[in-house]
Amino acid sequence: MAVTVADLRREFPEFTPAPDAVLEAAIAAGYVAHDAQVWGSHLDLGVMLYACDRLARSPYARDLRLQMQDGRSVYQTELERLRGQVGAAWRVLP
């Protein structure tokens, strides 16, 4: 299933006010950054977390204060955890 703007807004309502074009661009960047064969059933979540992290770092979201004190976003932290799971499975499975 491809992630849509509606999917992103449903899962992460903090981005509801963002223009569709901004969300679509972030989603598209997420698909470029994640290989479907590697991510498998985790692809959509990975794409959404990537898009949210990208949005959280953008000038658009500056007022939402979605970054932690160390400059990382909560989405980046979760994406890195998921990347660890996906990467481990990719190395283990034939």
Number of C-alpha atoms within 10 A of each C-alpha: 6 10 17 16 21 13 13 23 17 12 13 13 12 14 21 15 8 15 11 15 10 15 23 16 14 22 26 14 15 24 19 11 12 17 11 13 9 14 20 12 12 14 21 22 17 23 25 26 26 24 24 27 23 20 23 23 16 11 9 13 17 12 8 11 11 19 17 9 8 6 9 14 20 15 21 18 13 15 20 14 12 17 16 12 13 19 13 11 13 14 9 8 6 5
